[in-house]
Amino acid sequence: MTMLSLALFLGLQDPAVAEADALIAKLRAPLRQRREATDALLKLRRASYAVRPHLEDRLSASNDPIVRVRLDFVVRALIVEPAWTVENPPPSGSAHAGDDRTTIVTITSHGRVRALDAATGKLALETEPCATFFARPVVVRDRVVLPLGYVNGPMLRFIDLEQKAPAVNHRASALRPALLARDGDRVAMTMSGRLVTIPLGDPEKKELDLELRDECALAAADGHLAWANRRGRITCVETETGKTLWTAEGPHVPRLSVADGVLVAVGSARVAAFSLDDGREVWARNASIGLSAVHRGVVLYAVGSETTCADAATGAVRWTDRSGRLAEAMQTGAFADDHAVVNAGDRLEFVSLRTGAVDGAYPCEIRIRGIAVSERFVLVWHGANKLTALRVAD
């Protein structure tokens, strides 16, 4: 018998449950009072573990459609809570962040690498300008890995967090920016017309070394390393040995991602998924595609203002959205767990990738200046000089 069941058996009731019942009675009131009651129920659900199962019972027992809609929202809504807020964030919020247990790494608009303590938000490290705003940091143990684009010629930089200084630079071709992908404890990158893999524990060592031509996309996962050229020819090899597993013809100038055992290639006029094991085309769809993203087993792609969410493994369409609100999330990669993080001006909205519905929101002061999503936090630059880290839970 659980503690809640024991309390009910003894005739004891959590005061929050009684308060929840009083608020449920207001869910048929005028619109403003309904909204106030819904917000109060969300706060009660966050404050007391006994409220959610009670709301689920009331939801299953209710025949009132208005009450059911409101209770259903409260029961499934995400709980978004601030972990910490610090003053004086970077001059402009970075769109990317890397997170490895105790450290959050962001890139400022001026190219400075900033490492923050994940528990408190305190600044642990700030370098001189050495990166680009569009660099996506990868944090593994005590190292930050950055593809630096066209800063002094394309290169890959390893920054030692303990020594608080750049450790090793790998220079790439001066004609095009380095491509970077990670598979476990290895990073793969293009440099000087070649593809190399570098162990994160020993960044001065090169393992795999293959010749490439006209590569424009790179992806790595589950022991597979794949790249594509501008004409859409995709090659997949074993990450450890470099042995070619398969080749396939995909869309022109694609972007590559791996999800649920398939390699997803999104080009300007087509999206296609290939089996990671043998290169067999699993599904494909022709469309004049603009923005796209792959996250947690789904593919998002936009045709005009309409965004489609499809299952990565099968191509089955889950839902479509015609509001255009998901464009920024697809462009910046702002996804937290099973949700896209949407900048709605004075608040963040969390759009479910399963249903397309808004499952939760977080109000922010004045206006949101930037969003970054790490493995455990949603970082929000808002107001005049605030940076808030949010925890998201259902």
Contacts in CASP RR format, 6 or more apart in sequence:
PFRMAT RR
TARGET T0000
AUTHOR 0000-0000-0000
METHOD contacts of the structure
MODEL  1
MTMLSLALFLGLQDPAVAEADALIAKLRAPLRQRREATDALLKLRRASYA
VRPHLEDRLSASNDPIVRVRLDFVVRALIVEPAWTVENPPPSGSAHAGDD
RTTIVTITSHGRVRALDAATGKLALETEPCATFFARPVVVRDRVVLPLGY
VNGPMLRFIDLEQKAPAVNHRASALRPALLARDGDRVAMTMSGRLVTIPL
GDPEKKELDLELRDECALAAADGHLAWANRRGRITCVETETGKTLWTAEG
PHVPRLSVADGVLVAVGSARVAAFSLDDGREVWARNASIGLSAVHRGVVL
YAVGSETTCADAATGAVRWTDRSGRLAEAMQTGAFADDHAVVNAGDRLEF
VSLRTGAVDGAYPCEIRIRGIAVSERFVLVWHGANKLTALRVAD
1 9 0 8 1.000
4 14 0 8 1.000
4 49 0 8 1.000
4 50 0 8 1.000
4 53 0 8 1.000
7 13 0 8 1.000
7 14 0 8 1.000
7 50 0 8 1.000
14 48 0 8 1.000
14 50 0 8 1.000
14 51 0 8 1.000
16 44 0 8 1.000
16 47 0 8 1.000
16 48 0 8 1.000
16 50 0 8 1.000
16 51 0 8 1.000
17 48 0 8 1.000
17 50 0 8 1.000
17 51 0 8 1.000
17 54 0 8 1.000
19 44 0 8 1.000
20 41 0 8 1.000
20 44 0 8 1.000
20 51 0 8 1.000
20 54 0 8 1.000
20 55 0 8 1.000
21 58 0 8 1.000
23 37 0 8 1.000
23 40 0 8 1.000
23 41 0 8 1.000
23 44 0 8 1.000
24 37 0 8 1.000
24 41 0 8 1.000
24 55 0 8 1.000
24 58 0 8 1.000
24 67 0 8 1.000
24 71 0 8 1.000
26 33 0 8 1.000
26 34 0 8 1.000
26 36 0 8 1.000
26 37 0 8 1.000
27 34 0 8 1.000
27 37 0 8 1.000
27 38 0 8 1.000
27 66 0 8 1.000
27 67 0 8 1.000
27 70 0 8 1.000
27 71 0 8 1.000
28 34 0 8 1.000
28 64 0 8 1.000
28 66 0 8 1.000
28 67 0 8 1.000
29 37 0 8 1.000
34 66 0 8 1.000
34 70 0 8 1.000
37 70 0 8 1.000
38 70 0 8 1.000
38 73 0 8 1.000
38 74 0 8 1.000
41 51 0 8 1.000
41 55 0 8 1.000
41 70 0 8 1.000
41 74 0 8 1.000
42 74 0 8 1.000
42 77 0 8 1.000
42 79 0 8 1.000
44 51 0 8 1.000
45 51 0 8 1.000
45 52 0 8 1.000
45 55 0 8 1.000
45 74 0 8 1.000
45 75 0 8 1.000
45 77 0 8 1.000
45 79 0 8 1.000
46 79 0 8 1.000
46 81 0 8 1.000
52 75 0 8 1.000
55 71 0 8 1.000
55 74 0 8 1.000
55 75 0 8 1.000
56 75 0 8 1.000
58 71 0 8 1.000
59 68 0 8 1.000
59 71 0 8 1.000
59 72 0 8 1.000
59 75 0 8 1.000
62 68 0 8 1.000
62 71 0 8 1.000
76 359 0 8 1.000
76 394 0 8 1.000
77 359 0 8 1.000
77 360 0 8 1.000
78 339 0 8 1.000
78 350 0 8 1.000
78 359 0 8 1.000
78 360 0 8 1.000
78 392 0 8 1.000
78 393 0 8 1.000
78 394 0 8 1.000
79 392 0 8 1.000
79 393 0 8 1.000
79 394 0 8 1.000
80 348 0 8 1.000
80 350 0 8 1.000
80 360 0 8 1.000
80 361 0 8 1.000
80 362 0 8 1.000
80 378 0 8 1.000
80 390 0 8 1.000
80 391 0 8 1.000
80 392 0 8 1.000
81 390 0 8 1.000
81 391 0 8 1.000
81 393 0 8 1.000
82 388 0 8 1.000
82 389 0 8 1.000
82 390 0 8 1.000
82 391 0 8 1.000
83 377 0 8 1.000
83 389 0 8 1.000
83 390 0 8 1.000
83 391 0 8 1.000
84 119 0 8 1.000
84 120 0 8 1.000
84 121 0 8 1.000
84 388 0 8 1.000
84 389 0 8 1.000
85 386 0 8 1.000
85 387 0 8 1.000
85 388 0 8 1.000
85 389 0 8 1.000
86 116 0 8 1.000
86 121 0 8 1.000
86 122 0 8 1.000
86 386 0 8 1.000
86 387 0 8 1.000
87 385 0 8 1.000
87 386 0 8 1.000
88 385 0 8 1.000
89 381 0 8 1.000
89 385 0 8 1.000
89 386 0 8 1.000
89 387 0 8 1.000
90 106 0 8 1.000
90 108 0 8 1.000
90 109 0 8 1.000
90 110 0 8 1.000
90 112 0 8 1.000
90 114 0 8 1.000
90 381 0 8 1.000
90 387 0 8 1.000
91 108 0 8 1.000
91 109 0 8 1.000
91 110 0 8 1.000
92 108 0 8 1.000
92 109 0 8 1.000
92 369 0 8 1.000
92 370 0 8 1.000
92 381 0 8 1.000
93 106 0 8 1.000
93 108 0 8 1.000
93 109 0 8 1.000
93 369 0 8 1.000
93 370 0 8 1.000
93 372 0 8 1.000
93 381 0 8 1.000
93 387 0 8 1.000
94 106 0 8 1.000
94 107 0 8 1.000
94 108 0 8 1.000
94 109 0 8 1.000
94 133 0 8 1.000
94 370 0 8 1.000
94 372 0 8 1.000
95 133 0 8 1.000
95 134 0 8 1.000
95 332 0 8 1.000
95 333 0 8 1.000
95 334 0 8 1.000
95 370 0 8 1.000
95 371 0 8 1.000
95 372 0 8 1.000
96 106 0 8 1.000
96 107 0 8 1.000
96 134 0 8 1.000
96 135 0 8 1.000
96 136 0 8 1.000
96 137 0 8 1.000
96 332 0 8 1.000
96 372 0 8 1.000
97 104 0 8 1.000
97 105 0 8 1.000
97 106 0 8 1.000
97 137 0 8 1.000
97 372 0 8 1.000
97 373 0 8 1.000
97 374 0 8 1.000
97 377 0 8 1.000
97 379 0 8 1.000
98 104 0 8 1.000
98 105 0 8 1.000
98 106 0 8 1.000
98 136 0 8 1.000
98 137 0 8 1.000
98 138 0 8 1.000
98 139 0 8 1.000
98 374 0 8 1.000
98 375 0 8 1.000
99 105 0 8 1.000
99 118 0 8 1.000
99 139 0 8 1.000
99 374 0 8 1.000
99 375 0 8 1.000
99 376 0 8 1.000
99 377 0 8 1.000
100 139 0 8 1.000
100 140 0 8 1.000
100 141 0 8 1.000
100 375 0 8 1.000
101 118 0 8 1.000
102 117 0 8 1.000
102 118 0 8 1.000
102 119 0 8 1.000
103 115 0 8 1.000
103 116 0 8 1.000
103 117 0 8 1.000
103 118 0 8 1.000
103 124 0 8 1.000
103 139 0 8 1.000
103 161 0 8 1.000
104 115 0 8 1.000
104 116 0 8 1.000
104 117 0 8 1.000
104 118 0 8 1.000
104 121 0 8 1.000
104 374 0 8 1.000
104 377 0 8 1.000
104 379 0 8 1.000
104 389 0 8 1.000
105 113 0 8 1.000
105 114 0 8 1.000
105 115 0 8 1.000
105 116 0 8 1.000
105 137 0 8 1.000
105 139 0 8 1.000
105 144 0 8 1.000
106 113 0 8 1.000
106 114 0 8 1.000
106 116 0 8 1.000
106 137 0 8 1.000
106 372 0 8 1.000
106 379 0 8 1.000
107 113 0 8 1.000
107 114 0 8 1.000
107 131 0 8 1.000
107 132 0 8 1.000
107 133 0 8 1.000
107 135 0 8 1.000
107 137 0 8 1.000
107 146 0 8 1.000
108 114 0 8 1.000
108 133 0 8 1.000
109 133 0 8 1.000
110 129 0 8 1.000
111 129 0 8 1.000
111 130 0 8 1.000
111 131 0 8 1.000
111 132 0 8 1.000
111 133 0 8 1.000
112 126 0 8 1.000
112 127 0 8 1.000
112 128 0 8 1.000
112 129 0 8 1.000
112 130 0 8 1.000
112 131 0 8 1.000
113 125 0 8 1.000
113 126 0 8 1.000
113 127 0 8 1.000
113 130 0 8 1.000
113 131 0 8 1.000
113 137 0 8 1.000
113 144 0 8 1.000
113 146 0 8 1.000
113 159 0 8 1.000
114 123 0 8 1.000
114 125 0 8 1.000
114 126 0 8 1.000
115 123 0 8 1.000
115 124 0 8 1.000
115 125 0 8 1.000
115 126 0 8 1.000
115 144 0 8 1.000
115 161 0 8 1.000
116 122 0 8 1.000
116 123 0 8 1.000
116 124 0 8 1.000
117 123 0 8 1.000
117 124 0 8 1.000
118 376 0 8 1.000
118 377 0 8 1.000
118 389 0 8 1.000
121 387 0 8 1.000
121 389 0 8 1.000
124 161 0 8 1.000
125 161 0 8 1.000
125 164 0 8 1.000
127 159 0 8 1.000
127 164 0 8 1.000
127 165 0 8 1.000
127 166 0 8 1.000
130 146 0 8 1.000
130 148 0 8 1.000
130 151 0 8 1.000
130 157 0 8 1.000
130 166 0 8 1.000
131 137 0 8 1.000
131 146 0 8 1.000
131 148 0 8 1.000
131 151 0 8 1.000
131 157 0 8 1.000
132 148 0 8 1.000
132 149 0 8 1.000
132 150 0 8 1.000
132 151 0 8 1.000
135 146 0 8 1.000
135 147 0 8 1.000
135 148 0 8 1.000
135 149 0 8 1.000
136 147 0 8 1.000
136 180 0 8 1.000
137 144 0 8 1.000
137 145 0 8 1.000
137 146 0 8 1.000
138 144 0 8 1.000
138 145 0 8 1.000
138 146 0 8 1.000
138 180 0 8 1.000
138 182 0 8 1.000
138 187 0 8 1.000
139 145 0 8 1.000
140 182 0 8 1.000
140 185 0 8 1.000
140 200 0 8 1.000
141 200 0 8 1.000
141 201 0 8 1.000
142 160 0 8 1.000
142 161 0 8 1.000
142 162 0 8 1.000
143 158 0 8 1.000
143 159 0 8 1.000
143 160 0 8 1.000
143 161 0 8 1.000
143 167 0 8 1.000
143 200 0 8 1.000
143 201 0 8 1.000
143 203 0 8 1.000
144 158 0 8 1.000
144 159 0 8 1.000
144 161 0 8 1.000
145 156 0 8 1.000
145 157 0 8 1.000
145 158 0 8 1.000
145 159 0 8 1.000
145 180 0 8 1.000
145 182 0 8 1.000
145 187 0 8 1.000
145 200 0 8 1.000
146 156 0 8 1.000
146 157 0 8 1.000
146 158 0 8 1.000
146 159 0 8 1.000
147 154 0 8 1.000
147 156 0 8 1.000
147 177 0 8 1.000
147 178 0 8 1.000
147 179 0 8 1.000
147 180 0 8 1.000
147 189 0 8 1.000
148 154 0 8 1.000
148 155 0 8 1.000
148 156 0 8 1.000
148 157 0 8 1.000
148 178 0 8 1.000
149 155 0 8 1.000
149 177 0 8 1.000
149 178 0 8 1.000
150 177 0 8 1.000
153 171 0 8 1.000
153 172 0 8 1.000
153 174 0 8 1.000
154 171 0 8 1.000
154 172 0 8 1.000
154 173 0 8 1.000
154 174 0 8 1.000
154 176 0 8 1.000
154 177 0 8 1.000
154 178 0 8 1.000
154 191 0 8 1.000
155 169 0 8 1.000
155 170 0 8 1.000
155 171 0 8 1.000
155 172 0 8 1.000
155 178 0 8 1.000
155 191 0 8 1.000
156 169 0 8 1.000
156 170 0 8 1.000
156 172 0 8 1.000
156 178 0 8 1.000
156 180 0 8 1.000
156 187 0 8 1.000
156 189 0 8 1.000
156 191 0 8 1.000
156 198 0 8 1.000
157 166 0 8 1.000
157 168 0 8 1.000
157 169 0 8 1.000
157 170 0 8 1.000
158 166 0 8 1.000
158 167 0 8 1.000
158 168 0 8 1.000
158 169 0 8 1.000
158 203 0 8 1.000
159 165 0 8 1.000
159 166 0 8 1.000
159 167 0 8 1.000
160 166 0 8 1.000
160 167 0 8 1.000
167 203 0 8 1.000
168 203 0 8 1.000
168 204 0 8 1.000
170 189 0 8 1.000
170 191 0 8 1.000
170 196 0 8 1.000
170 198 0 8 1.000
170 203 0 8 1.000
171 191 0 8 1.000
171 192 0 8 1.000
172 178 0 8 1.000
172 189 0 8 1.000
172 190 0 8 1.000
172 191 0 8 1.000
172 192 0 8 1.000
173 190 0 8 1.000
173 191 0 8 1.000
173 192 0 8 1.000
173 193 0 8 1.000
176 190 0 8 1.000
178 189 0 8 1.000
178 190 0 8 1.000
178 191 0 8 1.000
179 189 0 8 1.000
179 190 0 8 1.000
179 215 0 8 1.000
179 216 0 8 1.000
179 217 0 8 1.000
179 218 0 8 1.000
179 227 0 8 1.000
180 187 0 8 1.000
180 188 0 8 1.000
180 189 0 8 1.000
180 218 0 8 1.000
181 187 0 8 1.000
181 188 0 8 1.000
181 189 0 8 1.000
181 218 0 8 1.000
181 219 0 8 1.000
181 220 0 8 1.000
181 225 0 8 1.000
182 188 0 8 1.000
182 220 0 8 1.000
183 220 0 8 1.000
183 221 0 8 1.000
183 222 0 8 1.000
183 223 0 8 1.000
183 224 0 8 1.000
183 225 0 8 1.000
183 239 0 8 1.000
185 199 0 8 1.000
185 200 0 8 1.000
185 201 0 8 1.000
186 197 0 8 1.000
186 198 0 8 1.000
186 199 0 8 1.000
186 200 0 8 1.000
186 207 0 8 1.000
186 220 0 8 1.000
186 239 0 8 1.000
187 197 0 8 1.000
187 198 0 8 1.000
187 200 0 8 1.000
188 195 0 8 1.000
188 196 0 8 1.000
188 197 0 8 1.000
188 198 0 8 1.000
188 208 0 8 1.000
188 218 0 8 1.000
188 220 0 8 1.000
188 225 0 8 1.000
188 239 0 8 1.000
189 195 0 8 1.000
189 196 0 8 1.000
189 198 0 8 1.000
189 218 0 8 1.000
190 212 0 8 1.000
190 215 0 8 1.000
190 218 0 8 1.000
190 227 0 8 1.000
193 211 0 8 1.000
193 212 0 8 1.000
193 213 0 8 1.000
193 215 0 8 1.000
194 209 0 8 1.000
194 210 0 8 1.000
194 211 0 8 1.000
194 212 0 8 1.000
195 208 0 8 1.000
195 209 0 8 1.000
195 210 0 8 1.000
195 211 0 8 1.000
195 212 0 8 1.000
195 215 0 8 1.000
195 218 0 8 1.000
195 225 0 8 1.000
195 227 0 8 1.000
196 206 0 8 1.000
196 207 0 8 1.000
196 208 0 8 1.000
196 209 0 8 1.000
196 210 0 8 1.000
197 206 0 8 1.000
197 207 0 8 1.000
197 208 0 8 1.000
197 225 0 8 1.000
197 239 0 8 1.000
198 205 0 8 1.000
198 206 0 8 1.000
198 207 0 8 1.000
199 205 0 8 1.000
199 207 0 8 1.000
207 240 0 8 1.000
208 225 0 8 1.000
208 239 0 8 1.000
208 240 0 8 1.000
208 241 0 8 1.000
208 242 0 8 1.000
210 237 0 8 1.000
210 242 0 8 1.000
212 227 0 8 1.000
213 229 0 8 1.000
214 229 0 8 1.000
214 230 0 8 1.000
214 231 0 8 1.000
215 227 0 8 1.000
215 228 0 8 1.000
215 229 0 8 1.000
216 228 0 8 1.000
216 229 0 8 1.000
216 230 0 8 1.000
216 253 0 8 1.000
216 254 0 8 1.000
217 227 0 8 1.000
217 228 0 8 1.000
217 254 0 8 1.000
217 255 0 8 1.000
217 256 0 8 1.000
217 265 0 8 1.000
218 225 0 8 1.000
218 226 0 8 1.000
218 227 0 8 1.000
218 256 0 8 1.000
219 225 0 8 1.000
219 226 0 8 1.000
219 227 0 8 1.000
219 256 0 8 1.000
219 257 0 8 1.000
219 258 0 8 1.000
219 263 0 8 1.000
220 226 0 8 1.000
220 239 0 8 1.000
220 258 0 8 1.000
221 258 0 8 1.000
221 276 0 8 1.000
222 258 0 8 1.000
222 261 0 8 1.000
222 276 0 8 1.000
223 238 0 8 1.000
223 239 0 8 1.000
223 240 0 8 1.000
224 236 0 8 1.000
224 237 0 8 1.000
224 238 0 8 1.000
224 239 0 8 1.000
224 245 0 8 1.000
224 258 0 8 1.000
224 263 0 8 1.000
224 276 0 8 1.000
225 236 0 8 1.000
225 237 0 8 1.000
225 238 0 8 1.000
225 239 0 8 1.000
225 242 0 8 1.000
226 234 0 8 1.000
226 235 0 8 1.000
226 236 0 8 1.000
226 237 0 8 1.000
226 256 0 8 1.000
226 258 0 8 1.000
226 263 0 8 1.000
227 234 0 8 1.000
227 235 0 8 1.000
227 256 0 8 1.000
228 234 0 8 1.000
228 235 0 8 1.000
228 250 0 8 1.000
228 254 0 8 1.000
228 256 0 8 1.000
228 265 0 8 1.000
230 252 0 8 1.000
230 253 0 8 1.000
231 252 0 8 1.000
232 249 0 8 1.000
232 250 0 8 1.000
232 251 0 8 1.000
232 252 0 8 1.000
232 253 0 8 1.000
232 254 0 8 1.000
232 265 0 8 1.000
233 247 0 8 1.000
233 248 0 8 1.000
233 249 0 8 1.000
233 250 0 8 1.000
234 247 0 8 1.000
234 248 0 8 1.000
234 249 0 8 1.000
234 250 0 8 1.000
234 254 0 8 1.000
234 256 0 8 1.000
234 263 0 8 1.000
234 265 0 8 1.000
234 274 0 8 1.000
235 244 0 8 1.000
235 246 0 8 1.000
235 247 0 8 1.000
236 244 0 8 1.000
236 245 0 8 1.000
236 246 0 8 1.000
236 247 0 8 1.000
236 248 0 8 1.000
236 263 0 8 1.000
236 276 0 8 1.000
236 279 0 8 1.000
237 243 0 8 1.000
237 244 0 8 1.000
237 245 0 8 1.000
238 245 0 8 1.000
245 277 0 8 1.000
245 278 0 8 1.000
245 279 0 8 1.000
246 278 0 8 1.000
246 279 0 8 1.000
248 274 0 8 1.000
248 279 0 8 1.000
248 281 0 8 1.000
250 265 0 8 1.000
250 270 0 8 1.000
250 272 0 8 1.000
250 274 0 8 1.000
251 265 0 8 1.000
251 266 0 8 1.000
251 267 0 8 1.000
251 268 0 8 1.000
251 269 0 8 1.000
251 270 0 8 1.000
251 271 0 8 1.000
251 272 0 8 1.000
252 267 0 8 1.000
252 268 0 8 1.000
252 269 0 8 1.000
253 267 0 8 1.000
253 268 0 8 1.000
254 265 0 8 1.000
254 266 0 8 1.000
254 267 0 8 1.000
255 265 0 8 1.000
255 266 0 8 1.000
255 267 0 8 1.000
255 292 0 8 1.000
256 263 0 8 1.000
256 264 0 8 1.000
256 265 0 8 1.000
257 263 0 8 1.000
257 264 0 8 1.000
257 266 0 8 1.000
257 293 0 8 1.000
257 294 0 8 1.000
258 264 0 8 1.000
258 276 0 8 1.000
258 294 0 8 1.000
259 294 0 8 1.000
259 295 0 8 1.000
259 296 0 8 1.000
259 297 0 8 1.000
259 298 0 8 1.000
259 299 0 8 1.000
259 312 0 8 1.000
259 313 0 8 1.000
260 297 0 8 1.000
260 312 0 8 1.000
260 313 0 8 1.000
261 275 0 8 1.000
261 276 0 8 1.000
261 277 0 8 1.000
261 313 0 8 1.000
262 273 0 8 1.000
262 274 0 8 1.000
262 275 0 8 1.000
262 276 0 8 1.000
262 282 0 8 1.000
262 312 0 8 1.000
262 313 0 8 1.000
263 273 0 8 1.000
263 274 0 8 1.000
263 275 0 8 1.000
263 276 0 8 1.000
263 279 0 8 1.000
264 271 0 8 1.000
264 272 0 8 1.000
264 273 0 8 1.000
264 294 0 8 1.000
264 299 0 8 1.000
264 312 0 8 1.000
265 271 0 8 1.000
265 272 0 8 1.000
265 273 0 8 1.000
265 274 0 8 1.000
266 289 0 8 1.000
266 292 0 8 1.000
266 294 0 8 1.000
266 299 0 8 1.000
266 301 0 8 1.000
267 289 0 8 1.000
267 292 0 8 1.000
268 288 0 8 1.000
268 289 0 8 1.000
268 290 0 8 1.000
269 286 0 8 1.000
269 287 0 8 1.000
269 288 0 8 1.000
269 289 0 8 1.000
270 284 0 8 1.000
270 285 0 8 1.000
270 286 0 8 1.000
270 287 0 8 1.000
270 289 0 8 1.000
271 284 0 8 1.000
271 285 0 8 1.000
271 287 0 8 1.000
271 289 0 8 1.000
271 292 0 8 1.000
271 299 0 8 1.000
271 301 0 8 1.000
272 281 0 8 1.000
272 283 0 8 1.000
272 284 0 8 1.000
272 285 0 8 1.000
273 281 0 8 1.000
273 282 0 8 1.000
273 283 0 8 1.000
273 284 0 8 1.000
273 299 0 8 1.000
273 312 0 8 1.000
273 313 0 8 1.000
273 315 0 8 1.000
274 280 0 8 1.000
274 281 0 8 1.000
274 282 0 8 1.000
275 281 0 8 1.000
275 282 0 8 1.000
282 313 0 8 1.000
282 314 0 8 1.000
282 315 0 8 1.000
283 314 0 8 1.000
283 315 0 8 1.000
285 310 0 8 1.000
285 315 0 8 1.000
287 301 0 8 1.000
287 303 0 8 1.000
288 303 0 8 1.000
288 304 0 8 1.000
289 301 0 8 1.000
289 302 0 8 1.000
289 303 0 8 1.000
290 301 0 8 1.000
290 302 0 8 1.000
290 303 0 8 1.000
290 304 0 8 1.000
291 300 0 8 1.000
291 301 0 8 1.000
291 302 0 8 1.000
291 327 0 8 1.000
291 330 0 8 1.000
291 331 0 8 1.000
292 299 0 8 1.000
292 300 0 8 1.000
292 301 0 8 1.000
292 302 0 8 1.000
292 330 0 8 1.000
293 299 0 8 1.000
293 300 0 8 1.000
293 301 0 8 1.000
293 329 0 8 1.000
293 330 0 8 1.000
293 333 0 8 1.000
293 335 0 8 1.000
294 300 0 8 1.000
294 312 0 8 1.000
295 333 0 8 1.000
295 335 0 8 1.000
295 340 0 8 1.000
295 353 0 8 1.000
296 335 0 8 1.000
296 337 0 8 1.000
296 338 0 8 1.000
296 353 0 8 1.000
297 311 0 8 1.000
297 312 0 8 1.000
297 313 0 8 1.000
298 309 0 8 1.000
298 310 0 8 1.000
298 311 0 8 1.000
298 312 0 8 1.000
298 318 0 8 1.000
298 353 0 8 1.000
299 309 0 8 1.000
299 310 0 8 1.000
299 311 0 8 1.000
299 312 0 8 1.000
299 315 0 8 1.000
300 307 0 8 1.000
300 308 0 8 1.000
300 309 0 8 1.000
300 310 0 8 1.000
300 326 0 8 1.000
300 330 0 8 1.000
300 340 0 8 1.000
300 353 0 8 1.000
301 307 0 8 1.000
301 308 0 8 1.000
301 310 0 8 1.000
302 308 0 8 1.000
302 324 0 8 1.000
302 326 0 8 1.000
302 327 0 8 1.000
302 330 0 8 1.000
305 322 0 8 1.000
305 323 0 8 1.000
305 324 0 8 1.000
306 320 0 8 1.000
306 321 0 8 1.000
306 322 0 8 1.000
306 324 0 8 1.000
307 320 0 8 1.000
307 321 0 8 1.000
307 322 0 8 1.000
307 324 0 8 1.000
307 326 0 8 1.000
307 327 0 8 1.000
307 330 0 8 1.000
308 317 0 8 1.000
308 319 0 8 1.000
308 320 0 8 1.000
309 317 0 8 1.000
309 318 0 8 1.000
309 319 0 8 1.000
309 320 0 8 1.000
309 321 0 8 1.000
309 353 0 8 1.000
309 356 0 8 1.000
310 316 0 8 1.000
310 317 0 8 1.000
310 318 0 8 1.000
311 317 0 8 1.000
311 318 0 8 1.000
318 353 0 8 1.000
318 354 0 8 1.000
318 355 0 8 1.000
318 356 0 8 1.000
319 355 0 8 1.000
319 356 0 8 1.000
321 351 0 8 1.000
321 356 0 8 1.000
325 342 0 8 1.000
325 344 0 8 1.000
325 349 0 8 1.000
325 351 0 8 1.000
326 340 0 8 1.000
326 342 0 8 1.000
326 351 0 8 1.000
328 334 0 8 1.000
328 342 0 8 1.000
328 343 0 8 1.000
328 371 0 8 1.000
329 335 0 8 1.000
329 340 0 8 1.000
329 341 0 8 1.000
329 342 0 8 1.000
329 351 0 8 1.000
330 340 0 8 1.000
332 371 0 8 1.000
332 372 0 8 1.000
333 373 0 8 1.000
334 340 0 8 1.000
334 341 0 8 1.000
334 342 0 8 1.000
334 371 0 8 1.000
334 372 0 8 1.000
334 373 0 8 1.000
334 378 0 8 1.000
335 341 0 8 1.000
335 353 0 8 1.000
335 373 0 8 1.000
336 350 0 8 1.000
336 373 0 8 1.000
336 378 0 8 1.000
336 392 0 8 1.000
337 392 0 8 1.000
338 352 0 8 1.000
338 353 0 8 1.000
338 354 0 8 1.000
339 350 0 8 1.000
339 351 0 8 1.000
339 352 0 8 1.000
339 353 0 8 1.000
339 359 0 8 1.000
339 392 0 8 1.000
340 350 0 8 1.000
340 351 0 8 1.000
340 353 0 8 1.000
341 348 0 8 1.000
341 349 0 8 1.000
341 350 0 8 1.000
341 371 0 8 1.000
341 373 0 8 1.000
341 378 0 8 1.000
342 348 0 8 1.000
342 349 0 8 1.000
342 350 0 8 1.000
342 351 0 8 1.000
343 368 0 8 1.000
343 370 0 8 1.000
343 371 0 8 1.000
344 361 0 8 1.000
345 364 0 8 1.000
345 367 0 8 1.000
345 368 0 8 1.000
346 363 0 8 1.000
346 364 0 8 1.000
346 366 0 8 1.000
346 367 0 8 1.000
346 368 0 8 1.000
347 361 0 8 1.000
347 362 0 8 1.000
347 363 0 8 1.000
347 364 0 8 1.000
347 368 0 8 1.000
348 361 0 8 1.000
348 362 0 8 1.000
348 364 0 8 1.000
348 368 0 8 1.000
348 371 0 8 1.000
348 378 0 8 1.000
348 380 0 8 1.000
348 390 0 8 1.000
349 358 0 8 1.000
349 360 0 8 1.000
349 361 0 8 1.000
350 358 0 8 1.000
350 359 0 8 1.000
350 360 0 8 1.000
350 361 0 8 1.000
350 392 0 8 1.000
351 357 0 8 1.000
351 358 0 8 1.000
351 359 0 8 1.000
352 358 0 8 1.000
352 359 0 8 1.000
359 394 0 8 1.000
362 380 0 8 1.000
362 390 0 8 1.000
364 380 0 8 1.000
364 382 0 8 1.000
364 383 0 8 1.000
364 388 0 8 1.000
365 382 0 8 1.000
365 383 0 8 1.000
365 386 0 8 1.000
366 382 0 8 1.000
366 383 0 8 1.000
366 384 0 8 1.000
367 382 0 8 1.000
367 383 0 8 1.000
368 380 0 8 1.000
368 381 0 8 1.000
368 382 0 8 1.000
369 381 0 8 1.000
369 382 0 8 1.000
369 383 0 8 1.000
370 380 0 8 1.000
370 381 0 8 1.000
370 382 0 8 1.000
371 378 0 8 1.000
371 379 0 8 1.000
371 380 0 8 1.000
371 381 0 8 1.000
372 378 0 8 1.000
372 379 0 8 1.000
373 379 0 8 1.000
376 391 0 8 1.000
377 389 0 8 1.000
377 390 0 8 1.000
377 391 0 8 1.000
378 389 0 8 1.000
378 390 0 8 1.000
378 392 0 8 1.000
379 387 0 8 1.000
379 388 0 8 1.000
379 389 0 8 1.000
379 390 0 8 1.000
380 387 0 8 1.000
380 388 0 8 1.000
380 389 0 8 1.000
380 390 0 8 1.000
381 387 0 8 1.000
382 388 0 8 1.000
END
